[in-house]
Amino acid sequence: MGIIITHKTRRKTMFKDWAIKYANENYVNAFSRDFVKDMEHDESFPKSDNKYYILRYLRNRGACDKAIEGFKEMFKIFENKR
């Protein structure tokens, strides 16, 4: 009879899921909150946590400067909190 060793792997949190969960925290600015509201309704938003991939997506979709600023600020918080 062999021994089976199992371990739990932590599910990687994607940026979109994290941002939606934490958008209303005190440390999140208004631009980031607006960005998250828009992102939440964008079904084609990348299921990724790669900052540059998401930035490219936003730029290709014609996101305004305030949306880009909101994303960058929210992503900075995401990187520091995970």
HELIX and SHEET records of a PDB file:
HELIX    1   1 PHE A   15  TYR A   22  1                                   8    
HELIX    2   2 ALA A   30  GLU A   40  1                                  11    
HELIX    3   3 LYS A   51  ASN A   60  1                                  10    
HELIX    4   4 ASP A   65  LYS A   81  1                                  17    
END                                                                             
